[in-house]
């Protein structure tokens, strides 16, 4: 992902959270659903969902829904392997 112009601040803000960085690192190893991510990071599902939404908005994560034991589950994966920031 190449980031430049107005997008730099948006991506930088999304990366400014330790929880979001941990989330990206975790998902770079394996795709996971929200409840598994929450358990691994010792966070609530509501908080993880909010963090995922922020990362999806700037294009760093993508997700899809799959059938689960109790309805559907949201499975997340990284959308990028590398981020290049161009200041000019």
Secondary structure by P-SEA (a helix, b strand, c coil): ccccccaaaaaaaaaccaaaaaaaaaaaaccccaaaaaaaacccaaaaaaaaaaaaaacccccccccccccbbbbbbbcccbbbbbcc
